[in-house]
Amino acid sequence: MATIESYMLETPEKMNVIIEQASELFSEVKKAPVKRIILTGSGTSYHSGLQMSQQMQALLKMDVRAMYPFEISETTFLDDNEHTLVVGISQGGSSYSTYNAMKLAKEQGCMTASMAGAEGAFIDEVADYVLTVACGEELAGAKTKGFYCTKLNLLLLALSIGSESGQVSQEVFDQKVAEAKESAKHFKDVFEVSEKWIEANQDALKEIKDIRITGPASLYGDILESALKLLETMRCPVTGYEFEEFIHGIYNAINEQSTVFILDNGSEPRSEKMQEVLSGWSDTIYLFTNYESENANLVLPTVKNQDMLTFNFIIPLQLMCAKIPTLRGVDPSTPKDPQFHMKLGSKKFNK
């Protein structure tokens, strides 16, 4: 059976496949009269939309926002619905909440698109445009490969719409695609460096009881996703915060049992001071950077482009999800209750 780790290693190849197939995949939706985009999904799917929404908005010069399905109601669609594209994201494609949000949007006169990780998904039934994420099957409960591939699919959607409308020049289009390919090339190097660090620190990591993750706003979707993955697999309390939000009260809960991962891409000059202060309260305060620093616990050989860090920066946290739970007696690839969604009626079928 494939594991979280093996799915992660498939990511660079799948990213290149997605880039190669983008022209055909987005050939119809790029012609749609889109003036507003809403990205909706739960969990990992929501985080992918949240992480990419600002970059998509910057490229398209239009309102692009991520919303949970439960946030979407008739009052979401008060104006210009015929020019609003609602993209439903669901890795397994079977989420009732995402389906219902898309159905409501369609009833209100919006255009709808689906992004599922496999063809023939439940959410495709209510989609005007089926934009399947060609990441291949991912049976592990905690998704990793699908997260990267969905983010790339969203970027390529924006580039395709922008190119067709003239908002994105051919030069920018080609540059962004080249940068995405470059981030895929860096994936394995970041993976290997992360693997060595995790193995060297596994004795401390397996004793983790409480986790906080913080970092810059530009990685906020990734921070939330890292928290979800660690919570799913480590099965202990985990929360993620943007750096400024962490300062506003969260630090009060840090004690000798706390583990904090501080992600710094060089944009937050106070990261090392945060590490210093919190290290007075706990021995497990870790600073991850992509720049050389004598204070960093782990320096990641990521792609240099800031927009593309999303395809590299949280690899160590995801890899931790694959390696550490087994030392705690947990199979990280299998949900605590494989029938949970069936019992709750939250998915049409369970994968």
C-alpha positions in Angstrom: 0.0 0.0 0.0 1.3 3.5 -0.9 2.1 5.8 2.0 2.1 9.5 2.6 5.9 9.5 1.9 5.5 7.7 -1.5 2.8 10.0 -2.6 4.9 13.0 -1.7 7.7 11.7 -3.9 5.3 11.5 -6.8 4.5 15.2 -6.6 7.2 16.7 -8.9 6.3 14.3 -11.7 2.6 15.0 -11.3 3.2 18.7 -11.3 4.9 18.5 -14.7 2.0 16.4 -16.0 -0.5 19.0 -14.9 1.5 21.7 -16.6 1.6 19.7 -19.8 -2.1 19.1 -19.8 -3.2 22.6 -18.8 -3.8 24.0 -22.3 -6.4 21.3 -23.0 -7.9 21.3 -19.5 -8.6 25.0 -19.4 -9.4 25.5 -23.1 -13.1 26.1 -22.5 -13.2 27.8 -19.1 -10.7 30.4 -20.1 -13.3 31.8 -22.6 -15.9 32.2 -19.9 -16.9 35.8 -19.0 -15.4 35.7 -15.5 -15.1 38.8 -13.4 -15.1 37.2 -9.9 -13.9 33.8 -8.6 -14.9 32.0 -5.4 -12.9 28.9 -4.4 -14.7 26.6 -2.0 -13.9 23.4 -0.3 -13.2 21.9 3.2 -9.9 21.1 4.9 -7.0 20.6 2.5 -9.2 21.8 -0.4 -10.0 25.1 1.4 -6.3 25.6 2.3 -5.3 25.2 -1.3 -7.7 27.9 -2.4 -6.7 30.2 0.5 -3.0 29.8 -0.3 -3.5 30.6 -4.0 -6.3 33.2 -3.9 -4.0 36.2 -3.5 -1.7 35.2 -6.2 -4.6 34.5 -8.5 -6.1 37.9 -7.7 -2.9 39.7 -8.4 -2.6 38.0 -11.8 -6.2 38.5 -12.8 -6.9 41.9 -11.2 -10.3 40.7 -10.0 -11.8 39.5 -6.8 -10.7 36.0 -6.0 -11.5 34.6 -2.5 -11.6 31.3 -0.7 -14.7 30.4 1.3 -15.7 27.3 3.3 -18.8 25.7 1.9 -20.6 26.5 5.1 -19.9 30.3 4.5 -21.7 30.2 1.2 -25.4 31.2 1.2 -27.8 33.1 -1.1 -26.4 36.4 0.3 -23.0 35.4 -1.2 -24.4 36.0 -4.6 -26.0 39.4 -4.6 -24.6 41.0 -7.8 -23.1 40.1 -11.2 -23.7 36.4 -10.6 -23.5 35.6 -14.4 -19.9 36.7 -14.2 -19.0 34.8 -11.0 -17.2 31.5 -11.3 -17.5 29.2 -8.2 -14.8 26.5 -8.2 -15.6 23.5 -6.0 -12.5 21.7 -4.7 -12.6 18.2 -3.2 -9.7 15.9 -3.4 -11.9 12.8 -3.4 -14.6 14.6 -5.2 -17.3 13.3 -2.9 -17.9 16.1 -0.4 -21.6 16.8 0.0 -20.9 20.3 1.5 -18.9 21.3 -1.6 -21.5 19.8 -3.9 -24.3 21.7 -2.2 -22.3 25.0 -2.3 -21.8 24.6 -6.0 -25.4 23.7 -6.6 -26.6 26.8 -4.7 -24.2 28.9 -6.8 -25.6 27.5 -10.0 -29.2 28.1 -8.8 -28.2 31.7 -8.3 -27.0 32.0 -11.9 -23.2 31.6 -11.3 -20.9 29.5 -13.4 -19.4 26.5 -11.7 -16.3 24.4 -12.0 -15.1 21.3 -10.2 -11.5 20.4 -9.2 -11.4 16.8 -7.9 -8.5 14.5 -7.8 -10.1 11.9 -10.1 -12.4 11.8 -13.1 -16.0 11.1 -12.7 -16.3 12.7 -9.3 -19.6 13.5 -7.5 -19.0 17.2 -7.7 -18.5 17.0 -11.4 -22.3 16.5 -11.7 -23.0 20.1 -10.9 -20.0 21.6 -12.8 -20.2 23.6 -16.0 -16.5 23.1 -16.3 -14.7 19.9 -15.1 -11.1 20.8 -14.2 -9.8 17.5 -12.9 -6.5 17.7 -10.9 -4.3 15.1 -12.7 -2.5 14.0 -9.5 -3.5 10.4 -9.7 -4.9 8.3 -6.9 -4.1 9.2 -3.3 -5.6 6.7 -0.9 -3.8 7.9 2.3 -6.2 9.7 4.6 -3.8 12.7 5.0 -3.4 14.2 1.5 -0.1 15.8 0.5 0.4 15.2 -3.3 -3.1 16.4 -4.0 -2.5 19.7 -2.0 0.4 20.7 -4.2 -1.3 19.6 -7.4 -4.5 21.5 -6.6 -2.5 24.7 -5.9 -0.8 24.3 -9.2 -4.1 23.7 -11.0 -5.5 26.9 -9.5 -2.4 28.9 -10.6 -2.7 27.5 -14.2 -6.5 28.3 -14.2 -5.7 31.9 -13.4 -2.9 32.1 -16.0 -5.2 30.6 -18.6 -8.1 33.0 -17.9 -5.7 35.9 -17.7 -3.9 35.0 -20.9 -7.2 34.7 -22.8 -8.5 38.1 -21.5 -5.2 39.9 -22.1 -4.7 40.5 -18.4 -1.7 38.2 -18.3 1.0 38.7 -21.0 2.7 35.8 -22.8 5.9 36.8 -21.0 4.3 36.6 -17.6 2.5 33.3 -18.5 5.8 31.7 -19.6 7.7 33.0 -16.6 5.1 31.7 -14.1 5.1 28.2 -15.7 8.9 28.2 -15.7 9.0 29.1 -12.0 6.5 26.4 -11.2 8.7 23.8 -13.0 11.7 25.1 -11.1 9.9 24.6 -7.8 9.2 21.0 -8.8 12.9 20.5 -9.4 13.7 21.7 -5.9 11.1 19.4 -4.3 13.4 16.3 -4.0 16.3 18.3 -2.5 14.0 19.9 0.1 12.6 16.4 0.8 16.0 14.9 1.4 17.3 17.7 3.7 14.0 17.4 5.7 14.3 13.7 5.9 17.8 13.9 7.4 16.7 16.5 10.0 13.7 14.5 11.0 15.7 11.4 11.5 18.3 13.3 13.6 15.5 14.8 15.8 13.1 11.9 15.9 13.6 11.2 19.6 12.3 14.6 20.5 9.7 14.7 17.8 8.0 11.5 18.8 7.3 12.9 22.3 5.4 15.9 21.0 2.3 16.7 23.0 1.2 20.1 21.7 2.1 21.9 18.5 1.9 25.5 17.3 2.9 26.6 13.8 3.5 30.2 12.8 4.9 32.0 9.8 4.3 34.8 7.2 1.0 35.8 5.7 2.2 34.7 2.3 2.3 31.1 3.6 -0.9 31.3 5.6 -2.8 28.6 3.7 0.2 26.3 3.9 0.5 27.0 7.7 -3.1 25.9 8.2 -2.6 22.9 6.0 0.5 21.9 8.0 -1.5 22.2 11.2 -4.3 20.0 9.8 -1.8 17.3 8.6 0.0 17.2 11.9 -3.3 17.0 13.8 -4.5 14.2 11.5 -1.4 12.1 11.9 0.2 13.0 15.3 -3.3 13.1 16.9 -2.5 15.8 19.4 -3.6 19.4 19.7 -2.2 21.5 16.8 -3.0 25.0 15.6 -1.4 27.3 13.0 -1.2 31.1 13.0 0.1 33.9 10.9 3.1 35.6 12.7 1.3 38.8 13.7 -1.7 36.8 15.0 0.5 34.6 17.0 1.9 37.6 18.8 -1.6 38.7 19.7 -2.2 36.4 22.6 -1.2 32.9 21.4 2.2 33.0 23.0 0.6 33.0 26.4 -0.2 29.3 26.0 3.4 28.2 25.3 5.0 26.2 28.1 7.6 23.4 28.6 5.3 20.9 26.8 4.9 23.1 23.7 6.5 22.5 20.4 6.6 25.5 18.0 7.6 25.5 14.4 8.5 29.0 13.1 8.5 29.3 9.3 10.5 32.2 7.9 11.1 33.0 4.3 13.1 36.1 5.1 10.1 38.4 5.3 9.7 38.6 9.0 12.8 40.2 10.8 11.4 39.2 14.2 11.4 35.4 13.6 14.8 34.8 15.3 13.8 37.0 18.3 10.6 34.9 18.6 12.7 31.8 18.6 14.9 33.2 21.3 12.1 34.3 23.6 10.1 31.1 23.3 13.2 29.0 23.8 13.2 30.3 27.3 10.0 28.5 27.9 10.4 25.3 25.9 13.3 23.2 24.5 11.4 22.4 21.3 11.2 25.7 19.4 12.2 25.1 15.8 13.0 27.7 13.2 12.8 26.6 9.6 14.2 29.1 7.0 15.2 29.1 3.3 18.1 31.4 3.9 21.4 30.7 5.8 21.1 31.5 9.5 23.1 30.3 12.4 19.9 30.3 14.4 17.9 28.1 12.0 17.3 24.5 13.0 16.7 23.6 9.4 17.7 25.5 6.3 15.6 24.4 3.2 17.1 24.5 -0.3 13.8 25.9 -1.8 13.2 27.7 -5.0 14.1 31.4 -4.6 10.9 32.8 -6.1 8.6 33.9 -3.2 5.3 33.0 -5.0 6.6 29.5 -5.6 7.7 28.8 -2.1 4.3 27.3 -1.5 5.5 24.2 -3.5 8.5 23.7 -1.2 8.3 25.2 2.2 6.1 22.9 4.2 7.7 19.6 3.0 9.4 19.0 6.3 6.2 19.3 8.3 4.4 16.9 5.9 7.2 14.5 5.9 7.1 14.5 9.7 3.5 13.4 9.4 4.7 10.3 7.4 7.6 9.4 9.7 6.9 10.3 13.3 3.4 8.9 14.0 4.7 5.3 13.5 7.0 5.9 16.4 3.9 6.8 18.4 2.1 3.6 17.4 -0.1 5.3 14.8 -0.5 4.5 11.1 -0.5 8.0 9.6 -1.9 6.8 6.2 -5.1 5.4 7.8 -7.8 7.6 9.4 -8.7 6.8 13.0 -12.1 5.6 11.7 -12.1 4.8 8.0 -15.9 4.8 8.1 -16.2 8.2 9.8 -17.6 10.0 6.8 -20.1 7.2 6.1 -21.3 7.4 9.7 -21.7 11.2 9.5 -23.1 11.2 6.0 -20.6 13.9 4.9 -19.4 12.2 1.7 -21.3 10.3 -1.0 -18.7 7.5 -0.8 -15.6 6.9 1.2 -12.1 6.6 -0.3 
